[in-house]
Amino acid sequence: MNKEIRETRGFTMAEKILGRHSGKRVRAGDIVEAHVDVVMLHDVGVPGILQPLKDLGSEELSPDVEVVVIPDHFVPAPTVQAAINIQLTQKFAKQHGAHLYDVGRGGICHQVMVEKGHVRPGEIILAPDSHATMYGALGALGTGSGVTDVAIALATGRLWFKVPQTVKVKMEGELAEGVSAKDVALVMLKEFGSNDLLYYSLEIEAPQFIQAQKLCIANMALEIGVKDCLFTVPPSEERAGNAYLDDDGGLCSDQGAVIERVWRLDLSTVQPMVAAPHHPSNVGPLRDYLGVSVQQAFLGSCTNGRIEDLREAAAILSGHTIHPDVRMIVSPASQEVIKQAIDEGILKILIEAGAEVTSPSCGACVGSHQGLLAPGETCISSSNRNFRGRMGSPEANIYLASPASVAAAALTGKITDPRDLLVEG
């Protein structure tokens, strides 16, 4: 590229964040060493980083990195080994003075990170967990890394990155009743697939979306293969002067920044969608799968376990009884979500309908406990992955769908258009 053009054209969001953290102007394709603001660890991540940290000879962590520890994958511990891992996780957090949100005080890691204020626009957040892309809903460059890279960031406060190219999505219009952000995420997976945007930065303009909708989409964006998913940040006088943000306290790509592709999505055209077995990108309209019988309906995960998702399901289940051949498992994303659902009477609606409410955990989603599938069973799930064997038996089938679609299937015993039940209600 002509050097003069390189220096004068605008910057993308990813270029700005990585440039401001490395102290220089950077462009897509550059390799940079950048400061890491926050590292999030859970009960799988902590045991994984201990040996790499030992190999680095690092007894102390960098004082420049905020460390947050949230046990969530195997909690409450379903096995002795899981209990040992939680013990190691607690010991590590206390030894290094990390923020610890222990069992009963936190929930699913990504949800707790947002709730407790550890996700801030313009910052870089690293985790040994791929769905850290969710932090981009607030304009932070969240990304998952292997335990060795995470250990290096903890020890030095810095890590190398390749500056990603950017693809932009502009959301236009409004969603119809009975259609949710999860359906939008699945439409995006259908559009981009799982390989076309490997290591890209996905930048999204969606000023009409509330935070919960953005969190769902940024979380699911990882399944497209992106390095990060950044929602544009509106200007704010309170944030003005933050060195990681634009002068007006917002964050977006400049005019003239190099965007590889711009895709416009008319939200009014989105309909209920599902991802059929056995891949999140195996997406089609829900109408193509009407009548598929289900034995389990799962509502939860870092994708769709928020209060807005529980409300969506309660609107369909209120005053009704779940189909006798279906077990519905509800795993709220955090203790805060549980408390709010109690206050709003949502848990009462779900329980009276026949749902089993669990503690906040990744258990059913990752197939560790609290809702595994038997051979031949079919589950409709609000989570982010439906790989073979993901939630139990490799001979089971998983369909990904919105909370409303999960509730509709739980009620009827088969995949059902939630819009039909909302009309009836």
C-alpha positions, 0 to 999 in steps of 0.5 A: 500500500502507498505509504501516504494513503496508509497514513491518511485514510481513516481507521476501523474500530479494531485498528483504533483499539489495537493502535491505542493499546500499542502506542502507534498507528496500525493497519489490518495485517500488522502484528502488534504487541498491545496492552491487555486491560482485563483477563477473565478466568474461570474454573477451566481456565485457572487450572489450565494457566498454572503450568504455563505461568510456572514455565514463564517463571512468573510468581506475580501477575502484572499489576497493569492487568485487572484479573477477574475470576468466575467459576461457572463451567462445573458449578456446583461441582458435579465431580471430585475433579471439578471440586478440586479445580474450583479449589484451585481457582479460589486459591489462585484468585485469593493469592493474586488479589483478583476479583472473585465471584464465587459460587452463589455470588456470580454466575456465567462468566460473561454475564457477570463480567458485564453486570459487575462493570468489568467490561468497558468500551475501548478496552482489550479483554482476554479470556481462555474462553471463545465467547469473550467476543460478547464484550464487544456489545459494549465496544470492548475488544473481547477475544478468546485465547489459549492458556499459554497466551493468557498466561503471557498476558497475566505475567507481562500485561501485554500480548501480540495480536494480528490486526484484523480486517473489518466487515461491517453490518448495518442493522436497519428497521425494527424486529417484528413481534415474536422475533428476537436478537437470536434470530438475527444472530442465526440469520448472520450465521446463514449469511456468513457461514463459519469460515468466511470471516475467520480472524476478521473484526465484525463491526455492527451498527445497531442503535435500535438494539438494547444491551441484551440484544447486542450481548446475544449477537456479539456472543453468537458472532464467535460461531462465524469465526471472527476475532472480535465483534464490536458494536459501535459506541455512541458519543458520551460526555462522561467518557470524553477524554478516555484515551482508548475512545474517540474525542467525543467519548464514542467509538466507531470507524472513521470515514474512509476506513477500509471496510472489506464488506458492508452488509445491510440487514433489514430487521423487518424481514427477519423471521424465527430461525433455527440452527439444525444439527450439527453445526451453528451455521446449519441455519434455516427458517424455523418453518422448515422444521415445524413439527420436529418432536423434542424431549428437552427444551433448554433456556439459558447460557451466556447467549440467552440466559438474561432477564429479557430472555426469561421474560420472552419465555414467560410470555408464552408459558404464562398460564400454560403447562409444558408438554408432558413429554418435554423437560424444560431446563432453565439456567438463568445466567447469574444470581442477579438474573435469578433475583430479578426473575423472582422479583418480577414473578417470572420464576413462579410462571416458569415453575408453575408451567413445569420448568426445572430452574437450575443454579446459574451455570454452563452445565447443560450448555457444555454437557457437564451436568444439569441437563444431559441428553440421552441417545436419540433425544432432541433438544431445542436450545437457546445456547450457542453451539449444537455440535454432535455430543455437545450436550450429552450423547453424540446420538442426540440432536440439538436445534438452536433457537430463540428463547421464544421458540424454546418456550413454544416447543416446550409447550407443544412438544415440537418445534413451533412458530412462537408467533402463533402462540403469542397471537393465541395468547 
